[in-house]
Amino acid sequence: MAVFDLPVREALRTIGDATVVWTGFDADWYRAAHAADLTDPESMLESELFRFYLDRGQRLGHSPNRLFDEAWHLRTYPGIAELVRAGEYASAFDAYCRGGNRDRSPHWLFDEAEYRRLNPDIADSVLDSAQLANGYDHFLRAGDKEGRRGHPLFDHAYYLARLPEDKRTLAREIGPFAQFLRQPSDKVPTSPLFDPIWYLGRYPAVAQSIADGVWRSALEHYCCNETPTEFDPLPDFSEDWYLARNPALRSEEHTSELQSH
């Protein structure tokens, strides 16, 4: 596979000009997502938002679009976070653009290594011939619409079957994953492995944090909170019960976190 290795200032494009999907700067999403850090977001032109992200937004921990989660990436890869703090990279997204996209995941709902493992037909030569940067680029362009799985907690068929018809039409047009990121809802489960309605009833403080705008969905909280073993995904699985009977997993989890890079 050809290496996509460009600094963020060269890699990032407006959505219409992006040849690699995840390099597209989404001005409307950025304006809404990071309004608190913008002086007058509604009056800012796309070019002004674009420049703000490059000059200041990266230092503030902003994501350039909904396809890359800067905060999650920094927590998941502490080695990258350290390099960002040291000034080696402008942001986690910068590190991802500079070749990190080959072996690191961009978002809490997409696993690059697992996607490649589950889809052996997407060989490096296939990505090369299609001029795709990595598995995520393929997933966003084709795999999502084809129903290929990018994460254990997002089952395309399961999710589509439970979507209201009006949202199902959009999901089929742009891809279920893309539709979920645009319109996350706790009323529609994305997998039989996670029950959002039960989760919010079990953890009312999480429901309140979503209402307060801290999280966008129960699934995001479950995947991104800093103490994941304190939350059960559904009534049929207990973290405490499982870990009490498999104590070695606690030390293995700690070791895995230390080795993340």
Secondary structure, 3 states (H helix, E strand, C coil): CCCCECCHHHHCEEHHHCCCHHHEECHHHHHHHCHHHCCCHHHCCHHHHHHHHHHHHCCCCCCCCCCCCHHHHHHHCHHHHHHHHCCCCCCHHHHHHECHHHCCCCECCECHHHHHHHCCCCCHHHHHHCCCCCHHHHHHHHHHHHCCCCCCCCCHHHHHHHCCHHHHHHHHHHCHHHHHHHCCCCCCCCECCECHHHHHHHCHHHHHHHHCCCCCCHHHHHHHCCCHHHCCCECCECHHHHHHHCCHHHHHHHHHHHHCC
